[in-house]
Amino acid sequence: MTSRARPDGGDRCPGVLRPFVAGDGALVRLRVPGGLIGVDVLADLVGIAAEYGAPVLQLTSRGNLQLRALPDPLTEELIERIEATGLLPSASHERVRNILAAPLAVSLRPLVEAVDAAITSDPALSELPGRFLFAVSDESGSVLTEGWDLAYQALEDHEGVLLAGGFAAQVHPADAVAELIRRAHLFLDHRAGDDVWNVRDLPTDSPVFEGMLPYGARLPGPLEPGPAGADLVVGVPLGMLRPAHLDALGELADEVVLTPWKSFVVPGAAADPGRLQDAGLVTTSTSPWSRITACVGAPYCARTQTHTLDLATAATAQMTGAGPRIHVVGCERRCGEPSSDHLTLVAPTDVHQVVAASGDHR
């Protein structure tokens, strides 16, 4: 059983052992390094959600999972149920196991596991902020559009680059893990205080960037719902994974890969999207659901009176699959805002505002 010692930290990013109390109850966030997760684990979490809180499992914009509307304080039984899923291997490091990986790059999985093991075995790195994000990608550059702090991109011919801010350095793949960990230590040693949570907040002469040169690259956008070779990228409407979704998913796969775009990759499912589509999941980029996201809004969040989820849902009935991406939020905090090109609507008063902003409606 995981030790129940509560970790300290300079930010309020939630975990299981340090939940955030929202307008609808306690919220816990579960890290899934690299995104690979068993469908049975997702089903267990949906079951826990239905029994203890809101009957949905939220996908976050950093490839993590959230349970909300839980009792405050969490019961011992509830914590034990979550621990039993295997998603809480370290009490001291649970909030810092933030690792994105290119969802289609199976070859990166050993690197993700090695980075995760190096983080969790290093006592000093438990002090990393919960907002600190590692990323690993293959030559495609997938996920490097996201708000990472330290990243490694594996290239062909056993080469690679380590990335920090707008800087890069050539690093051999065999040295990638050690170099990521070294730079993470430099961040902790040289940030101005506990309220500096990200590498992008450091001055350009920070030791974190030592030996690095300015770097820019063309990067791909988010994976769109639809076939990706033999695999299928599947969007989850508003990031809310429901029991019916899991029932359909369990017929097609044992494991899926979560993405930071409120979607997952289903291995080998490109030839059979119908079952997932019938269950309410998004299997094409032309669906209105592929264009709209939202923060959780009222009544779940105490910071707003705007029912963002209801507005976004109603808008999809009048939208087509063309036009700009829309993100509906209840306040200027703009929670869950995508990194890709989009239009953010702050506290719209009615569905007509959302539909009008979409620029293309029925």
C-alpha positions in Angstrom: 0.0 0.0 0.0 1.2 3.5 -0.9 2.4 5.6 2.1 -0.2 8.3 2.8 2.3 11.1 3.6 1.1 14.2 1.9 3.7 15.8 -0.4 4.4 19.5 -0.1 4.7 21.8 -3.1 4.5 25.4 -4.4 1.4 24.9 -6.5 -2.1 23.5 -6.2 -2.1 20.9 -8.9 -4.1 18.0 -7.5 -3.2 14.4 -7.0 -4.9 11.6 -5.1 -3.2 12.4 -1.8 -3.7 16.1 -2.2 -7.0 16.6 -3.9 -8.4 20.0 -5.0 -11.8 20.9 -3.6 -14.0 22.3 -6.4 -17.6 23.5 -6.4 -18.9 19.9 -6.7 -16.5 18.2 -4.2 -13.0 16.9 -4.2 -11.1 16.5 -7.5 -8.2 14.1 -8.0 -5.9 13.8 -10.9 -4.1 10.6 -12.0 -0.9 10.7 -14.0 -0.5 8.3 -16.9 3.1 8.6 -18.1 3.2 8.2 -21.9 -0.6 7.7 -22.0 -0.6 3.9 -22.3 -3.4 2.4 -20.1 -5.5 -0.7 -20.0 -9.1 -0.6 -20.9 -9.8 -2.6 -17.7 -8.1 0.2 -15.7 -10.3 2.8 -17.3 -13.3 0.7 -16.6 -12.3 0.4 -12.9 -11.9 4.2 -12.7 -15.3 4.8 -14.4 -16.8 2.4 -11.8 -15.2 4.3 -9.0 -16.4 7.6 -10.4 -20.0 6.3 -10.6 -19.9 5.0 -7.0 -18.2 7.9 -5.3 -18.7 11.0 -7.5 -19.6 12.3 -10.9 -20.2 9.3 -13.2 -17.6 10.3 -15.8 -13.8 10.1 -16.1 -12.3 13.3 -17.4 -9.5 13.4 -19.9 -7.2 16.4 -19.4 -5.3 18.6 -21.8 -2.0 17.0 -20.5 -3.0 13.4 -21.1 -4.0 12.8 -17.5 -7.3 11.6 -15.9 -9.5 13.2 -13.3 -12.2 12.0 -11.0 -14.5 14.7 -9.6 -17.4 15.4 -7.2 -15.7 13.0 -4.7 -16.3 13.2 -0.9 -14.2 15.7 1.0 -12.1 14.4 2.7 -11.5 11.3 0.6 -12.3 8.1 2.4 -9.6 5.5 3.1 -11.6 3.0 1.1 -11.7 5.3 -1.9 -8.0 5.9 -1.9 -7.4 2.2 -1.7 -9.7 1.6 -4.7 -7.7 4.1 -6.7 -4.4 2.6 -5.5 -5.6 -0.8 -6.7 -5.6 0.4 -10.3 -1.8 0.7 -10.2 -1.8 4.4 -11.1 -0.4 5.6 -7.8 3.0 3.9 -7.5 4.6 6.7 -5.5 3.1 8.9 -2.9 6.0 11.4 -2.8 6.2 11.7 -6.6 2.5 11.2 -7.7 2.0 14.8 -8.9 5.3 15.1 -10.8 5.0 12.0 -13.1 3.9 14.2 -16.0 5.3 12.7 -19.2 3.7 13.1 -22.6 4.8 10.9 -25.5 4.0 10.8 -29.2 0.8 8.6 -29.1 1.6 6.6 -32.3 5.3 6.0 -31.5 5.4 2.6 -29.9 9.2 2.6 -30.0 9.2 5.4 -27.3 7.6 3.3 -24.6 10.9 2.1 -23.1 12.1 5.7 -22.9 8.9 6.8 -21.2 9.3 4.0 -18.6 13.0 4.9 -18.0 12.2 8.6 -17.5 9.3 7.8 -15.1 11.6 5.4 -13.1 14.3 8.0 -12.9 11.9 10.7 -11.7 10.3 8.5 -9.0 13.6 7.2 -7.7 15.1 10.6 -7.2 13.9 12.1 -3.9 14.8 15.7 -4.9 12.5 15.6 -7.9 9.5 15.2 -5.7 9.9 19.0 -5.3 9.1 19.6 -9.0 5.9 21.6 -9.5 2.8 19.7 -10.5 2.7 21.8 -13.6 6.2 20.7 -14.8 5.9 18.6 -17.9 8.3 16.2 -19.7 7.7 15.2 -23.3 9.3 12.7 -25.6 8.7 12.4 -29.3 9.9 10.6 -32.4 10.9 12.3 -35.6 7.3 13.3 -36.2 7.5 16.0 -33.5 4.1 14.9 -32.2 3.2 16.4 -28.7 6.0 18.9 -29.0 3.3 21.6 -29.6 2.2 21.2 -26.0 3.4 23.2 -23.0 6.3 21.0 -22.0 9.2 22.1 -19.9 11.9 19.6 -20.9 11.6 17.4 -24.0 13.6 14.8 -25.9 13.1 14.1 -29.6 14.5 10.8 -30.9 15.7 11.1 -34.5 16.8 8.6 -37.1 20.3 7.0 -37.1 20.5 6.9 -33.3 20.5 10.7 -32.9 18.3 13.0 -30.9 17.9 16.5 -29.4 17.1 17.7 -25.9 14.8 20.7 -25.8 14.2 23.3 -23.2 12.3 26.5 -23.9 13.4 27.7 -27.3 16.8 26.0 -27.1 18.2 22.6 -28.1 21.3 20.4 -27.7 22.3 17.3 -29.5 22.1 14.4 -27.0 22.6 10.7 -27.8 19.5 8.5 -27.0 21.6 6.6 -24.5 22.1 9.8 -22.5 18.6 11.2 -22.9 17.2 10.1 -19.5 20.2 11.3 -17.5 20.2 14.7 -19.3 16.5 15.2 -18.7 17.0 14.5 -15.1 20.1 16.7 -14.8 18.2 19.7 -16.4 15.3 19.1 -14.0 17.7 19.4 -11.1 19.1 22.6 -12.6 15.6 24.0 -12.8 15.0 23.3 -9.1 18.4 24.7 -8.1 18.1 27.9 -10.1 14.5 29.0 -10.2 13.8 32.2 -8.4 11.3 30.7 -5.9 8.5 28.1 -5.4 6.2 30.2 -7.5 8.3 29.6 -10.6 6.6 26.5 -12.0 7.9 26.3 -15.6 11.1 26.4 -17.6 9.5 29.1 -19.8 9.5 31.4 -16.8 13.3 31.3 -16.5 15.7 34.0 -17.9 17.5 32.9 -21.1 20.8 32.9 -19.2 19.6 30.3 -16.7 21.9 27.3 -16.2 19.0 25.1 -17.4 19.9 26.2 -21.0 23.7 25.7 -20.7 25.3 24.3 -23.8 22.1 24.8 -25.8 21.5 26.8 -29.0 18.3 28.6 -30.2 16.0 26.1 -31.9 12.9 26.3 -34.0 11.0 23.6 -35.8 7.9 23.0 -37.8 5.6 20.8 -35.7 2.5 18.9 -36.6 -0.9 19.8 -35.1 -2.9 17.6 -32.8 -3.9 14.1 -34.1 -7.4 14.4 -35.7 -10.0 11.7 -35.0 -9.9 9.1 -37.7 -7.6 6.3 -39.0 -3.8 6.5 -38.4 -2.6 3.6 -40.4 -4.2 0.5 -38.8 -4.9 2.4 -35.6 -7.9 4.7 -34.9 -7.7 8.1 -33.2 -10.9 8.4 -31.2 -12.1 11.7 -29.7 -14.0 11.9 -26.4 -16.8 14.5 -26.5 -15.7 17.3 -24.1 -13.2 14.9 -22.6 -15.9 13.0 -20.6 -15.4 9.3 -20.8 -18.6 7.4 -19.9 -19.6 3.8 -19.2 -21.1 3.3 -22.7 -17.8 4.4 -24.2 -15.9 1.8 -22.2 -18.4 -1.0 -23.1 -17.7 -0.4 -26.8 -14.0 0.1 -26.3 -13.6 -3.2 -24.4 -14.9 -5.1 -27.4 -12.0 -3.8 -29.6 -8.9 -3.4 -27.5 -7.1 -4.3 -24.2 -5.0 -1.1 -24.1 -5.3 2.4 -25.5 -3.0 5.4 -25.6 -4.3 8.7 -24.1 -3.4 11.9 -25.9 -3.4 15.5 -24.7 -6.2 16.3 -27.2 -9.1 14.7 -25.3 -8.7 11.6 -27.4 -7.1 8.2 -27.4 -5.5 5.8 -29.9 -7.1 2.4 -30.3 -4.6 -0.1 -31.8 -5.8 -1.9 -34.9 -9.3 -0.4 -34.9 -9.2 1.7 -38.1 -11.2 -1.0 -40.0 -14.0 -1.0 -37.5 -15.0 2.5 -36.2 -18.7 1.9 -36.3 -19.1 0.4 -32.8 -17.2 3.3 -31.2 -19.1 5.9 -33.2 -22.5 4.3 -32.2 -21.4 4.6 -28.5 -21.0 8.3 -28.9 -17.3 8.6 -29.5 -15.7 10.7 -32.3 -14.1 8.8 -35.1 -13.9 11.4 -37.9 -12.4 14.9 -38.1 -15.6 16.2 -39.7 -17.7 15.7 -36.5 -18.7 18.9 -34.8 -17.3 17.3 -31.6 -13.8 17.4 -33.1 -14.1 21.2 -33.1 -15.3 22.1 -29.6 -13.9 21.8 -26.1 -14.9 23.4 -22.8 -13.8 23.9 -19.2 -16.1 22.1 -16.7 -18.0 25.4 -15.8 -21.0 25.7 -13.5 -22.3 24.2 -11.4 -19.1 22.1 -10.9 -16.7 25.1 -10.6 -17.4 27.8 -8.0 -15.6 30.5 -10.2 -18.4 30.9 -12.7 -22.1 30.8 -13.3 -21.7 29.8 -17.0 -22.8 26.2 -17.9 -20.1 25.7 -20.4 -20.7 22.0 -21.0 -24.3 22.5 -21.7 -23.6 25.4 -24.1 -21.0 23.4 -26.0 -23.2 20.3 -26.2 -26.2 22.4 -27.5 -23.9 24.1 -30.0 -22.8 20.9 -31.7 -26.3 20.2 -32.8 -26.1 23.4 -35.0 -22.5 23.1 -36.1 -20.8 21.3 -39.0 -17.3 19.9 -39.0 -15.8 23.0 -40.8 -14.6 26.2 -39.3 -12.3 27.2 -36.3 -11.9 25.2 -33.1 -13.9 26.7 -30.3 -13.0 26.5 -26.5 -15.8 27.6 -24.1 -14.7 28.8 -20.7 -16.5 30.3 -17.7 -13.9 32.8 -16.6 -10.6 34.4 -17.5 -8.6 31.5 -16.1 -9.3 29.7 -19.4 -8.9 26.2 -17.9 -8.2 23.4 -20.4 -7.4 25.8 -23.2 -5.9 23.9 -26.1 -2.4 24.6 -27.4 -3.5 24.4 -31.0 -5.1 27.3 -33.0 -8.6 28.0 -31.6 -11.0 30.7 -30.5 -11.7 30.9 -26.8 -15.2 32.2 -25.7 -15.2 33.5 -22.2 -18.5 33.2 -20.3 -20.9 33.2 -23.4 -24.4 34.0 -22.3 -26.2 31.7 -24.7 -25.7 29.0 -27.3 -26.2 31.4 -30.2 -22.9 33.1 -29.3 -21.1 29.8 -29.5 -22.7 28.8 -32.8 -22.0 32.2 -34.3 -18.3 32.0 -33.3 -18.0 28.7 -35.0 -18.4 30.5 -38.3 -20.2 27.5 -39.9 -23.5 26.2 -38.9 -26.5 24.4 -40.2 
